[in-house]
């Protein structure tokens, strides 16, 4: 699907065990490797988001250090 530069959309199917497969293009783009742990954020009105590691690293830095990096 063609969209604005830097914006992407993929689909994933949920298996019987509730697992999803992240498309290869997305794994490559975001450097997701087997064994990585991902943070899923959920909002009942807006859905689920999986932020890149850099986003939650900055968030946790702000929470634990008390300053914005």
mmCIF file as Biopython writes it, N, C-alpha, C and O atoms, coordinates in Angstrom:
data_model
#
loop_
_atom_site.group_PDB
_atom_site.id
_atom_site.type_symbol
_atom_site.label_atom_id
_atom_site.label_alt_id
_atom_site.label_comp_id
_atom_site.label_asym_id
_atom_site.label_entity_id
_atom_site.label_seq_id
_atom_site.pdbx_PDB_ins_code
_atom_site.Cartn_x
_atom_site.Cartn_y
_atom_site.Cartn_z
_atom_site.occupancy
_atom_site.B_iso_or_equiv
_atom_site.auth_seq_id
_atom_site.auth_asym_id
_atom_site.pdbx_PDB_model_num
ATOM 1   N N  . UNK A ? 1  ? 0.850   -1.173  0.000  1.0 0.0 1  A 1 
ATOM 2   C CA . UNK A ? 1  ? 0.000   0.000   0.000  1.0 0.0 1  A 1 
ATOM 3   C C  . UNK A ? 1  ? 0.897   1.238   0.000  1.0 0.0 1  A 1 
ATOM 4   O O  . UNK A ? 1  ? 1.815   1.338   0.813  1.0 0.0 1  A 1 
ATOM 5   N N  . UNK A ? 2  ? 0.642   2.152   -0.882 1.0 0.0 2  A 1 
ATOM 6   C CA . UNK A ? 2  ? 1.409   3.387   -0.994 1.0 0.0 2  A 1 
ATOM 7   C C  . UNK A ? 2  ? 0.807   4.436   -0.059 1.0 0.0 2  A 1 
ATOM 8   O O  . UNK A ? 2  ? -0.413  4.595   -0.011 1.0 0.0 2  A 1 
ATOM 9   N N  . UNK A ? 3  ? 1.640   5.140   0.671  1.0 0.0 3  A 1 
ATOM 10  C CA . UNK A ? 3  ? 1.151   6.170   1.582  1.0 0.0 3  A 1 
ATOM 11  C C  . UNK A ? 3  ? 2.170   7.279   1.707  1.0 0.0 3  A 1 
ATOM 12  O O  . UNK A ? 3  ? 3.139   7.312   0.949  1.0 0.0 3  A 1 
ATOM 13  N N  . UNK A ? 4  ? 1.973   8.196   2.653  1.0 0.0 4  A 1 
ATOM 14  C CA . UNK A ? 4  ? 2.924   9.286   2.854  1.0 0.0 4  A 1 
ATOM 15  C C  . UNK A ? 4  ? 4.314   8.743   3.211  1.0 0.0 4  A 1 
ATOM 16  O O  . UNK A ? 4  ? 4.429   7.676   3.815  1.0 0.0 4  A 1 
ATOM 17  N N  . UNK A ? 5  ? 5.355   9.469   2.840  1.0 0.0 5  A 1 
ATOM 18  C CA . UNK A ? 5  ? 6.723   9.044   3.127  1.0 0.0 5  A 1 
ATOM 19  C C  . UNK A ? 5  ? 6.918   8.773   4.615  1.0 0.0 5  A 1 
ATOM 20  O O  . UNK A ? 5  ? 6.554   9.591   5.460  1.0 0.0 5  A 1 
ATOM 21  N N  . UNK A ? 6  ? 7.491   7.624   4.919  1.0 0.0 6  A 1 
ATOM 22  C CA . UNK A ? 6  ? 7.754   7.253   6.307  1.0 0.0 6  A 1 
ATOM 23  C C  . UNK A ? 6  ? 6.567   6.642   7.026  1.0 0.0 6  A 1 
ATOM 24  O O  . UNK A ? 6  ? 6.675   6.306   8.205  1.0 0.0 6  A 1 
ATOM 25  N N  . UNK A ? 7  ? 5.437   6.489   6.351  1.0 0.0 7  A 1 
ATOM 26  C CA . UNK A ? 7  ? 4.233   5.903   6.953  1.0 0.0 7  A 1 
ATOM 27  C C  . UNK A ? 7  ? 3.976   4.555   6.280  1.0 0.0 7  A 1 
ATOM 28  O O  . UNK A ? 7  ? 4.102   4.437   5.062  1.0 0.0 7  A 1 
ATOM 29  N N  . UNK A ? 8  ? 3.623   3.560   7.053  1.0 0.0 8  A 1 
ATOM 30  C CA . UNK A ? 8  ? 3.438   2.206   6.544  1.0 0.0 8  A 1 
ATOM 31  C C  . UNK A ? 8  ? 2.180   1.590   7.126  1.0 0.0 8  A 1 
ATOM 32  O O  . UNK A ? 8  ? 1.688   2.018   8.170  1.0 0.0 8  A 1 
ATOM 33  N N  . UNK A ? 9  ? 1.670   0.585   6.443  1.0 0.0 9  A 1 
ATOM 34  C CA . UNK A ? 9  ? 0.544   -0.192  6.955  1.0 0.0 9  A 1 
ATOM 35  C C  . UNK A ? 9  ? 0.748   -1.637  6.536  1.0 0.0 9  A 1 
ATOM 36  O O  . UNK A ? 9  ? 1.048   -1.916  5.375  1.0 0.0 9  A 1 
ATOM 37  N N  . UNK A ? 10 ? 0.587   -2.541  7.465  1.0 0.0 10 A 1 
ATOM 38  C CA . UNK A ? 10 ? 0.689   -3.968  7.186  1.0 0.0 10 A 1 
ATOM 39  C C  . UNK A ? 10 ? -0.496  -4.662  7.830  1.0 0.0 10 A 1 
ATOM 40  O O  . UNK A ? 10 ? -1.189  -4.084  8.667  1.0 0.0 10 A 1 
ATOM 41  N N  . UNK A ? 11 ? -0.721  -5.889  7.439  1.0 0.0 11 A 1 
ATOM 42  C CA . UNK A ? 11 ? -1.734  -6.705  8.106  1.0 0.0 11 A 1 
ATOM 43  C C  . UNK A ? 11 ? -1.045  -7.902  8.738  1.0 0.0 11 A 1 
ATOM 44  O O  . UNK A ? 11 ? 0.020   -8.323  8.284  1.0 0.0 11 A 1 
ATOM 45  N N  . UNK A ? 12 ? -1.647  -8.445  9.778  1.0 0.0 12 A 1 
ATOM 46  C CA . UNK A ? 12 ? -1.156  -9.649  10.445 1.0 0.0 12 A 1 
ATOM 47  C C  . UNK A ? 12 ? -2.368  -10.475 10.847 1.0 0.0 12 A 1 
ATOM 48  O O  . UNK A ? 12 ? -3.411  -9.932  11.212 1.0 0.0 12 A 1 
ATOM 49  N N  . UNK A ? 13 ? -2.221  -11.784 10.778 1.0 0.0 13 A 1 
ATOM 50  C CA . UNK A ? 13 ? -3.299  -12.693 11.174 1.0 0.0 13 A 1 
ATOM 51  C C  . UNK A ? 13 ? -3.000  -13.229 12.567 1.0 0.0 13 A 1 
ATOM 52  O O  . UNK A ? 13 ? -1.864  -13.601 12.863 1.0 0.0 13 A 1 
ATOM 53  N N  . UNK A ? 14 ? -4.010  -13.269 13.416 1.0 0.0 14 A 1 
ATOM 54  C CA . UNK A ? 14 ? -3.858  -13.810 14.765 1.0 0.0 14 A 1 
ATOM 55  C C  . UNK A ? 14 ? -4.117  -15.304 14.707 1.0 0.0 14 A 1 
ATOM 56  O O  . UNK A ? 14 ? -5.164  -15.741 14.228 1.0 0.0 14 A 1 
ATOM 57  N N  . UNK A ? 15 ? -3.163  -16.089 15.195 1.0 0.0 15 A 1 
ATOM 58  C CA . UNK A ? 15 ? -3.289  -17.545 15.214 1.0 0.0 15 A 1 
ATOM 59  C C  . UNK A ? 15 ? -4.129  -18.020 16.389 1.0 0.0 15 A 1 
ATOM 60  O O  . UNK A ? 15 ? -4.581  -17.216 17.205 1.0 0.0 15 A 1 
ATOM 61  N N  . UNK A ? 16 ? -4.335  -19.324 16.471 1.0 0.0 16 A 1 
ATOM 62  C CA . UNK A ? 16 ? -5.173  -19.917 17.526 1.0 0.0 16 A 1 
ATOM 63  C C  . UNK A ? 16 ? -4.639  -19.641 18.924 1.0 0.0 16 A 1 
ATOM 64  O O  . UNK A ? 16 ? -5.416  -19.579 19.876 1.0 0.0 16 A 1 
ATOM 65  N N  . UNK A ? 17 ? -3.322  -19.475 19.065 1.0 0.0 17 A 1 
ATOM 66  C CA . UNK A ? 17 ? -2.715  -19.207 20.371 1.0 0.0 17 A 1 
ATOM 67  C C  . UNK A ? 17 ? -2.613  -17.717 20.663 1.0 0.0 17 A 1 
ATOM 68  O O  . UNK A ? 17 ? -1.998  -17.322 21.654 1.0 0.0 17 A 1 
ATOM 69  N N  . UNK A ? 18 ? -3.213  -16.881 19.806 1.0 0.0 18 A 1 
ATOM 70  C CA . UNK A ? 18 ? -3.173  -15.434 20.005 1.0 0.0 18 A 1 
ATOM 71  C C  . UNK A ? 18 ? -1.886  -14.795 19.508 1.0 0.0 18 A 1 
ATOM 72  O O  . UNK A ? 18 ? -1.625  -13.630 19.806 1.0 0.0 18 A 1 
ATOM 73  N N  . UNK A ? 19 ? -1.088  -15.526 18.765 1.0 0.0 19 A 1 
ATOM 74  C CA . UNK A ? 19 ? 0.171   -15.002 18.262 1.0 0.0 19 A 1 
ATOM 75  C C  . UNK A ? 19 ? -0.020  -14.328 16.915 1.0 0.0 19 A 1 
ATOM 76  O O  . UNK A ? 19 ? -0.870  -14.726 16.119 1.0 0.0 19 A 1 
ATOM 77  N N  . UNK A ? 20 ? 0.790   -13.294 16.673 1.0 0.0 20 A 1 
ATOM 78  C CA . UNK A ? 20 ? 0.796   -12.656 15.363 1.0 0.0 20 A 1 
ATOM 79  C C  . UNK A ? 20 ? 2.214   -12.721 14.806 1.0 0.0 20 A 1 
ATOM 80  O O  . UNK A ? 20 ? 3.187   -12.799 15.557 1.0 0.0 20 A 1 
ATOM 81  N N  . UNK A ? 21 ? 2.316   -12.688 13.501 1.0 0.0 21 A 1 
ATOM 82  C CA . UNK A ? 21 ? 3.615   -12.633 12.848 1.0 0.0 21 A 1 
ATOM 83  C C  . UNK A ? 21 ? 3.791   -11.209 12.330 1.0 0.0 21 A 1 
ATOM 84  O O  . UNK A ? 21 ? 2.956   -10.699 11.582 1.0 0.0 21 A 1 
ATOM 85  N N  . UNK A ? 22 ? 4.885   -10.578 12.736 1.0 0.0 22 A 1 
ATOM 86  C CA . UNK A ? 22 ? 5.175   -9.236  12.253 1.0 0.0 22 A 1 
ATOM 87  C C  . UNK A ? 22 ? 5.780   -9.393  10.862 1.0 0.0 22 A 1 
ATOM 88  O O  . UNK A ? 22 ? 6.751   -10.131 10.697 1.0 0.0 22 A 1 
ATOM 89  N N  . UNK A ? 23 ? 5.227   -8.718  9.863  1.0 0.0 23 A 1 
ATOM 90  C CA . UNK A ? 23 ? 5.737   -8.859  8.498  1.0 0.0 23 A 1 
ATOM 91  C C  . UNK A ? 23 ? 7.246   -8.574  8.408  1.0 0.0 23 A 1 
ATOM 92  O O  . UNK A ? 23 ? 7.768   -7.703  9.104  1.0 0.0 23 A 1 
ATOM 93  N N  . UNK A ? 24 ? 7.927   -9.319  7.545  1.0 0.0 24 A 1 
ATOM 94  C CA . UNK A ? 24 ? 9.383   -9.193  7.389  1.0 0.0 24 A 1 
ATOM 95  C C  . UNK A ? 24 ? 9.810   -7.763  7.101  1.0 0.0 24 A 1 
ATOM 96  O O  . UNK A ? 24 ? 10.789  -7.288  7.677  1.0 0.0 24 A 1 
ATOM 97  N N  . UNK A ? 25 ? 9.107   -7.077  6.235  1.0 0.0 25 A 1 
ATOM 98  C CA . UNK A ? 25 ? 9.472   -5.689  5.908  1.0 0.0 25 A 1 
ATOM 99  C C  . UNK A ? 25 ? 9.458   -4.826  7.177  1.0 0.0 25 A 1 
ATOM 100 O O  . UNK A ? 25 ? 10.337  -3.984  7.365  1.0 0.0 25 A 1 
ATOM 101 N N  . UNK A ? 26 ? 8.471   -5.032  8.037  1.0 0.0 26 A 1 
ATOM 102 C CA . UNK A ? 26 ? 8.392   -4.268  9.282  1.0 0.0 26 A 1 
ATOM 103 C C  . UNK A ? 26 ? 9.519   -4.658  10.228 1.0 0.0 26 A 1 
ATOM 104 O O  . UNK A ? 26 ? 10.128  -3.788  10.852 1.0 0.0 26 A 1 
ATOM 105 N N  . UNK A ? 27 ? 9.810   -5.958  10.346 1.0 0.0 27 A 1 
ATOM 106 C CA . UNK A ? 27 ? 10.916  -6.407  11.211 1.0 0.0 27 A 1 
ATOM 107 C C  . UNK A ? 27 ? 12.239  -5.814  10.742 1.0 0.0 27 A 1 
ATOM 108 O O  . UNK A ? 27 ? 13.039  -5.344  11.551 1.0 0.0 27 A 1 
ATOM 109 N N  . UNK A ? 28 ? 12.463  -5.838  9.429  1.0 0.0 28 A 1 
ATOM 110 C CA . UNK A ? 28 ? 13.702  -5.288  8.882  1.0 0.0 28 A 1 
ATOM 111 C C  . UNK A ? 28 ? 13.784  -3.783  9.114  1.0 0.0 28 A 1 
ATOM 112 O O  . UNK A ? 28 ? 14.826  -3.277  9.530  1.0 0.0 28 A 1 
ATOM 113 N N  . UNK A ? 29 ? 12.706  -3.071  8.851  1.0 0.0 29 A 1 
ATOM 114 C CA . UNK A ? 29 ? 12.674  -1.621  8.984  1.0 0.0 29 A 1 
ATOM 115 C C  . UNK A ? 29 ? 12.971  -1.172  10.415 1.0 0.0 29 A 1 
ATOM 116 O O  . UNK A ? 29 ? 13.685  -0.193  10.630 1.0 0.0 29 A 1 
ATOM 117 N N  . UNK A ? 30 ? 12.415  -1.897  11.392 1.0 0.0 30 A 1 
ATOM 118 C CA . UNK A ? 30 ? 12.546  -1.500  12.794 1.0 0.0 30 A 1 
ATOM 119 C C  . UNK A ? 30 ? 13.577  -2.311  13.573 1.0 0.0 30 A 1 
ATOM 120 O O  . UNK A ? 30 ? 13.709  -2.158  14.787 1.0 0.0 30 A 1 
ATOM 121 N N  . UNK A ? 31 ? 14.315  -3.185  12.857 1.0 0.0 31 A 1 
ATOM 122 C CA . UNK A ? 31 ? 15.385  -3.950  13.504 1.0 0.0 31 A 1 
ATOM 123 C C  . UNK A ? 31 ? 14.895  -4.932  14.548 1.0 0.0 31 A 1 
ATOM 124 O O  . UNK A ? 31 ? 15.573  -5.149  15.553 1.0 0.0 31 A 1 
ATOM 125 N N  . UNK A ? 32 ? 13.735  -5.528  14.336 1.0 0.0 32 A 1 
ATOM 126 C CA . UNK A ? 32 ? 13.177  -6.494  15.280 1.0 0.0 32 A 1 
ATOM 127 C C  . UNK A ? 32 ? 13.766  -7.869  14.982 1.0 0.0 32 A 1 
ATOM 128 O O  . UNK A ? 32 ? 13.665  -8.371  13.862 1.0 0.0 32 A 1 
ATOM 129 N N  . UNK A ? 33 ? 14.381  -8.468  15.994 1.0 0.0 33 A 1 
ATOM 130 C CA . UNK A ? 33 ? 15.054  -9.758  15.850 1.0 0.0 33 A 1 
ATOM 131 C C  . UNK A ? 33 ? 14.371  -10.809 16.727 1.0 0.0 33 A 1 
ATOM 132 O O  . UNK A ? 33 ? 13.702  -10.461 17.700 1.0 0.0 33 A 1 
ATOM 133 N N  . UNK A ? 34 ? 14.535  -12.113 16.384 1.0 0.0 34 A 1 
ATOM 134 C CA . UNK A ? 34 ? 13.988  -13.171 17.239 1.0 0.0 34 A 1 
ATOM 135 C C  . UNK A ? 34 ? 14.494  -13.011 18.671 1.0 0.0 34 A 1 
ATOM 136 O O  . UNK A ? 34 ? 15.676  -12.750 18.894 1.0 0.0 34 A 1 
ATOM 137 N N  . UNK A ? 35 ? 13.609  -13.165 19.621 1.0 0.0 35 A 1 
ATOM 138 C CA . UNK A ? 35 ? 13.960  -13.027 21.030 1.0 0.0 35 A 1 
ATOM 139 C C  . UNK A ? 35 ? 13.783  -11.626 21.584 1.0 0.0 35 A 1 
ATOM 140 O O  . UNK A ? 35 ? 13.828  -11.439 22.800 1.0 0.0 35 A 1 
ATOM 141 N N  . UNK A ? 36 ? 13.579  -10.625 20.715 1.0 0.0 36 A 1 
ATOM 142 C CA . UNK A ? 36 ? 13.337  -9.266  21.193 1.0 0.0 36 A 1 
ATOM 143 C C  . UNK A ? 36 ? 12.030  -9.215  21.976 1.0 0.0 36 A 1 
ATOM 144 O O  . UNK A ? 36 ? 11.100  -9.974  21.703 1.0 0.0 36 A 1 
ATOM 145 N N  . UNK A ? 37 ? 11.969  -8.321  22.943 1.0 0.0 37 A 1 
ATOM 146 C CA . UNK A ? 37 ? 10.747  -8.075  23.687 1.0 0.0 37 A 1 
ATOM 147 C C  . UNK A ? 37 ? 10.149  -6.771  23.181 1.0 0.0 37 A 1 
ATOM 148 O O  . UNK A ? 37 ? 10.846  -5.763  23.062 1.0 0.0 37 A 1 
ATOM 149 N N  . UNK A ? 38 ? 8.862   -6.797  22.887 1.0 0.0 38 A 1 
ATOM 150 C CA . UNK A ? 38 ? 8.169   -5.613  22.389 1.0 0.0 38 A 1 
ATOM 151 C C  . UNK A ? 38 ? 7.184   -5.120  23.433 1.0 0.0 38 A 1 
ATOM 152 O O  . UNK A ? 38 ? 6.605   -5.916  24.172 1.0 0.0 38 A 1 
ATOM 153 N N  . UNK A ? 39 ? 6.996   -3.829  23.495 1.0 0.0 39 A 1 
ATOM 154 C CA . UNK A ? 39 ? 6.027   -3.200  24.387 1.0 0.0 39 A 1 
ATOM 155 C C  . UNK A ? 39 ? 4.776   -2.902  23.577 1.0 0.0 39 A 1 
ATOM 156 O O  . UNK A ? 39 ? 4.847   -2.207  22.563 1.0 0.0 39 A 1 
ATOM 157 N N  . UNK A ? 40 ? 3.639   -3.415  24.006 1.0 0.0 40 A 1 
ATOM 158 C CA . UNK A ? 40 ? 2.366   -3.138  23.344 1.0 0.0 40 A 1 
ATOM 159 C C  . UNK A ? 40 ? 1.568   -2.197  24.235 1.0 0.0 40 A 1 
ATOM 160 O O  . UNK A ? 40 ? 1.385   -2.457  25.424 1.0 0.0 40 A 1 
ATOM 161 N N  . UNK A ? 41 ? 1.098   -1.108  23.653 1.0 0.0 41 A 1 
ATOM 162 C CA . UNK A ? 41 ? 0.268   -0.153  24.373 1.0 0.0 41 A 1 
ATOM 163 C C  . UNK A ? 41 ? -1.149  -0.266  23.836 1.0 0.0 41 A 1 
ATOM 164 O O  . UNK A ? 41 ? -1.347  -0.316  22.622 1.0 0.0 41 A 1 
ATOM 165 N N  . UNK A ? 42 ? -2.125  -0.305  24.712 1.0 0.0 42 A 1 
ATOM 166 C CA . UNK A ? 42 ? -3.503  -0.459  24.266 1.0 0.0 42 A 1 
ATOM 167 C C  . UNK A ? 42 ? -4.411  0.640   24.770 1.0 0.0 42 A 1 
ATOM 168 O O  . UNK A ? 42 ? -4.259  1.137   25.886 1.0 0.0 42 A 1 
ATOM 169 N N  . UNK A ? 43 ? -5.353  1.008   23.930 1.0 0.0 43 A 1 
ATOM 170 C CA . UNK A ? 43 ? -6.368  1.995   24.259 1.0 0.0 43 A 1 
ATOM 171 C C  . UNK A ? 43 ? -7.678  1.465   23.684 1.0 0.0 43 A 1 
ATOM 172 O O  . UNK A ? 43 ? -7.760  1.200   22.484 1.0 0.0 43 A 1 
ATOM 173 N N  . UNK A ? 44 ? -8.690  1.309   24.510 1.0 0.0 44 A 1 
ATOM 174 C CA . UNK A ? 44 ? -9.960  0.719   24.060 1.0 0.0 44 A 1 
ATOM 175 C C  . UNK A ? 44 ? -10.599 1.487   22.917 1.0 0.0 44 A 1 
ATOM 176 O O  . UNK A ? 44 ? -11.322 0.902   22.110 1.0 0.0 44 A 1 
ATOM 177 N N  . UNK A ? 45 ? -10.347 2.781   22.833 1.0 0.0 45 A 1 
ATOM 178 C CA . UNK A ? 45 ? -10.939 3.580   21.755 1.0 0.0 45 A 1 
ATOM 179 C C  . UNK A ? 45 ? -10.060 3.646   20.507 1.0 0.0 45 A 1 
ATOM 180 O O  . UNK A ? 45 ? -10.573 3.743   19.392 1.0 0.0 45 A 1 
ATOM 181 N N  . UNK A ? 46 ? -8.732  3.594   20.689 1.0 0.0 46 A 1 
ATOM 182 C CA . UNK A ? 46 ? -7.824  3.818   19.572 1.0 0.0 46 A 1 
ATOM 183 C C  . UNK A ? 46 ? -7.102  2.565   19.085 1.0 0.0 46 A 1 
ATOM 184 O O  . UNK A ? 46 ? -6.563  2.564   17.978 1.0 0.0 46 A 1 
ATOM 185 N N  . UNK A ? 47 ? -7.077  1.503   19.881 1.0 0.0 47 A 1 
ATOM 186 C CA . UNK A ? 47 ? -6.440  0.264   19.448 1.0 0.0 47 A 1 
ATOM 187 C C  . UNK A ? 47 ? -5.109  0.013   20.116 1.0 0.0 47 A 1 
ATOM 188 O O  . UNK A ? 47 ? -4.825  0.527   21.198 1.0 0.0 47 A 1 
ATOM 189 N N  . UNK A ? 48 ? -4.284  -0.803  19.436 1.0 0.0 48 A 1 
ATOM 190 C CA . UNK A ? 48 ? -2.996  -1.232  19.965 1.0 0.0 48 A 1 
ATOM 191 C C  . UNK A ? 48 ? -1.873  -0.554  19.189 1.0 0.0 48 A 1 
ATOM 192 O O  . UNK A ? 48 ? -1.948  -0.406  17.970 1.0 0.0 48 A 1 
ATOM 193 N N  . UNK A ? 49 ? -0.832  -0.143  19.908 1.0 0.0 49 A 1 
ATOM 194 C CA . UNK A ? 49 ? 0.354   0.445   19.283 1.0 0.0 49 A 1 
ATOM 195 C C  . UNK A ? 49 ? 1.579   -0.316  19.766 1.0 0.0 49 A 1 
ATOM 196 O O  . UNK A ? 49 ? 1.647   -0.739  20.920 1.0 0.0 49 A 1 
ATOM 197 N N  . UNK A ? 50 ? 2.537   -0.484  18.875 1.0 0.0 50 A 1 
ATOM 198 C CA . UNK A ? 50 ? 3.813   -1.087  19.221 1.0 0.0 50 A 1 
ATOM 199 C C  . UNK A ? 50 ? 4.882   -0.044  18.888 1.0 0.0 50 A 1 
ATOM 200 O O  . UNK A ? 50 ? 5.347   0.024   17.751 1.0 0.0 50 A 1 
ATOM 201 N N  . UNK A ? 51 ? 5.272   0.769   19.875 1.0 0.0 51 A 1 
ATOM 202 C CA . UNK A ? 51 ? 6.234   1.840   19.590 1.0 0.0 51 A 1 
ATOM 203 C C  . UNK A ? 51 ? 7.633   1.273   19.374 1.0 0.0 51 A 1 
ATOM 204 O O  . UNK A ? 51 ? 7.950   0.205   19.898 1.0 0.0 51 A 1 
ATOM 205 N N  . UNK A ? 52 ? 8.480   1.973   18.607 1.0 0.0 52 A 1 
ATOM 206 C CA . UNK A ? 52 ? 9.861   1.522   18.439 1.0 0.0 52 A 1 
ATOM 207 C C  . UNK A ? 52 ? 10.604  1.612   19.771 1.0 0.0 52 A 1 
ATOM 208 O O  . UNK A ? 52 ? 10.246  2.402   20.644 1.0 0.0 52 A 1 
ATOM 209 N N  . UNK A ? 53 ? 11.628  0.800   19.907 1.0 0.0 53 A 1 
ATOM 210 C CA . UNK A ? 53 ? 12.379  0.748   21.158 1.0 0.0 53 A 1 
ATOM 211 C C  . UNK A ? 53 ? 12.884  2.121   21.580 1.0 0.0 53 A 1 
ATOM 212 O O  . UNK A ? 53 ? 12.899  2.431   22.772 1.0 0.0 53 A 1 
ATOM 213 N N  . UNK A ? 54 ? 13.292  2.940   20.633 1.0 0.0 54 A 1 
ATOM 214 C CA . UNK A ? 54 ? 13.802  4.272   20.978 1.0 0.0 54 A 1 
ATOM 215 C C  . UNK A ? 54 ? 12.746  5.114   21.684 1.0 0.0 54 A 1 
ATOM 216 O O  . UNK A ? 54 ? 13.080  5.929   22.545 1.0 0.0 54 A 1 
ATOM 217 N N  . UNK A ? 55 ? 11.478  4.928   21.329 1.0 0.0 55 A 1 
ATOM 218 C CA . UNK A ? 55 ? 10.407  5.710   21.949 1.0 0.0 55 A 1 
ATOM 219 C C  . UNK A ? 55 ? 10.218  5.315   23.400 1.0 0.0 55 A 1 
ATOM 220 O O  . UNK A ? 55 ? 10.073  6.187   24.257 1.0 0.0 55 A 1 
ATOM 221 N N  . UNK A ? 56 ? 10.216  4.006   23.703 1.0 0.0 56 A 1 
ATOM 222 C CA . UNK A ? 56 ? 9.997   3.670   25.110 1.0 0.0 56 A 1 
ATOM 223 C C  . UNK A ? 56 ? 11.265  3.801   25.924 1.0 0.0 56 A 1 
ATOM 224 O O  . UNK A ? 56 ? 11.186  3.957   27.143 1.0 0.0 56 A 1 
ATOM 225 N N  . UNK A ? 57 ? 12.437  3.744   25.301 1.0 0.0 57 A 1 
ATOM 226 C CA . UNK A ? 57 ? 13.674  4.016   26.035 1.0 0.0 57 A 1 
ATOM 227 C C  . UNK A ? 57 ? 13.661  5.458   26.542 1.0 0.0 57 A 1 
ATOM 228 O O  . UNK A ? 57 ? 14.035  5.721   27.685 1.0 0.0 57 A 1 
ATOM 229 N N  . UNK A ? 58 ? 13.229  6.390   25.691 1.0 0.0 58 A 1 
ATOM 230 C CA . UNK A ? 58 ? 13.141  7.799   26.094 1.0 0.0 58 A 1 
ATOM 231 C C  . UNK A ? 58 ? 12.080  7.960   27.187 1.0 0.0 58 A 1 
ATOM 232 O O  . UNK A ? 58 ? 12.294  8.696   28.150 1.0 0.0 58 A 1 
ATOM 233 N N  . UNK A ? 59 ? 10.936  7.277   27.045 1.0 0.0 59 A 1 
ATOM 234 C CA . UNK A ? 59 ? 9.861   7.352   28.037 1.0 0.0 59 A 1 
ATOM 235 C C  . UNK A ? 59 ? 10.360  6.880   29.402 1.0 0.0 59 A 1 
ATOM 236 O O  . UNK A ? 59 ? 10.167  7.564   30.407 1.0 0.0 59 A 1 
ATOM 237 N N  . UNK A ? 60 ? 11.008  5.700   29.436 1.0 0.0 60 A 1 
ATOM 238 C CA . UNK A ? 60 ? 11.488  5.177   30.702 1.0 0.0 60 A 1 
ATOM 239 C C  . UNK A ? 60 ? 12.584  6.057   31.288 1.0 0.0 60 A 1 
ATOM 240 O O  . UNK A ? 60 ? 12.678  6.205   32.507 1.0 0.0 60 A 1 
ATOM 241 N N  . UNK A ? 61 ? 13.411  6.641   30.427 1.0 0.0 61 A 1 
ATOM 242 C CA . UNK A ? 61 ? 14.426  7.574   30.909 1.0 0.0 61 A 1 
ATOM 243 C C  . UNK A ? 61 ? 13.797  8.762   31.599 1.0 0.0 61 A 1 
ATOM 244 O O  . UNK A ? 61 ? 14.271  9.217   32.640 1.0 0.0 61 A 1 
ATOM 245 N N  . UNK A ? 62 ? 12.720  9.262   31.008 1.0 0.0 62 A 1 
ATOM 246 C CA . UNK A ? 62 ? 12.023  10.399  31.593 1.0 0.0 62 A 1 
ATOM 247 C C  . UNK A ? 62 ? 11.383  10.019  32.926 1.0 0.0 62 A 1 
ATOM 248 O O  . UNK A ? 62 ? 11.468  10.774  33.895 1.0 0.0 62 A 1 
ATOM 249 N N  . UNK A ? 63 ? 10.748  8.862   32.976 1.0 0.0 63 A 1 
ATOM 250 C CA . UNK A ? 63 ? 10.073  8.419   34.204 1.0 0.0 63 A 1 
ATOM 251 C C  . UNK A ? 63 ? 11.067  8.186   35.337 1.0 0.0 63 A 1 
ATOM 252 O O  . UNK A ? 63 ? 10.864  8.649   36.459 1.0 0.0 63 A 1 
ATOM 253 N N  . UNK A ? 64 ? 12.149  7.459   35.030 1.0 0.0 64 A 1 
ATOM 254 C CA . UNK A ? 64 ? 13.090  7.083   36.096 1.0 0.0 64 A 1 
ATOM 255 C C  . UNK A ? 64 ? 14.097  8.168   36.433 1.0 0.0 64 A 1 
ATOM 256 O O  . UNK A ? 64 ? 14.548  8.246   37.576 1.0 0.0 64 A 1 
ATOM 257 N N  . UNK A ? 65 ? 14.463  9.008   35.474 1.0 0.0 65 A 1 
ATOM 258 C CA . UNK A ? 65 ? 15.425  10.076  35.735 1.0 0.0 65 A 1 
ATOM 259 C C  . UNK A ? 65 ? 14.747  11.384  36.116 1.0 0.0 65 A 1 
ATOM 260 O O  . UNK A ? 65 ? 15.367  12.270  36.703 1.0 0.0 65 A 1 
ATOM 261 N N  . UNK A ? 66 ? 13.460  11.493  35.773 1.0 0.0 66 A 1 
ATOM 262 C CA . UNK A ? 66 ? 12.732  12.724  36.066 1.0 0.0 66 A 1 
ATOM 263 C C  . UNK A ? 66 ? 13.047  13.857  35.134 1.0 0.0 66 A 1 
ATOM 264 O O  . UNK A ? 66 ? 12.736  15.013  35.421 1.0 0.0 66 A 1 
ATOM 265 N N  . UNK A ? 67 ? 13.681  13.528  33.985 1.0 0.0 67 A 1 
ATOM 266 C CA . UNK A ? 67 ? 14.002  14.577  33.012 1.0 0.0 67 A 1 
ATOM 267 C C  . UNK A ? 67 ? 13.750  14.048  31.613 1.0 0.0 67 A 1 
ATOM 268 O O  . UNK A ? 67 ? 13.735  12.838  31.385 1.0 0.0 67 A 1 
ATOM 269 N N  . UNK A ? 68 ? 13.554  14.956  30.695 1.0 0.0 68 A 1 
ATOM 270 C CA . UNK A ? 68 ? 13.318  14.614  29.290 1.0 0.0 68 A 1 
ATOM 271 C C  . UNK A ? 68 ? 14.657  14.560  28.568 1.0 0.0 68 A 1 
ATOM 272 O O  . UNK A ? 68 ? 15.471  15.473  28.707 1.0 0.0 68 A 1 
ATOM 273 N N  . UNK A ? 69 ? 14.896  13.491  27.792 1.0 0.0 69 A 1 
ATOM 274 C CA . UNK A ? 69 ? 16.167  13.372  27.052 1.0 0.0 69 A 1 
ATOM 275 C C  . UNK A ? 69 ? 15.994  13.775  25.633 1.0 0.0 69 A 1 
ATOM 276 O O  . UNK A ? 69 ? 16.952  13.741  24.860 1.0 0.0 69 A 1 
#
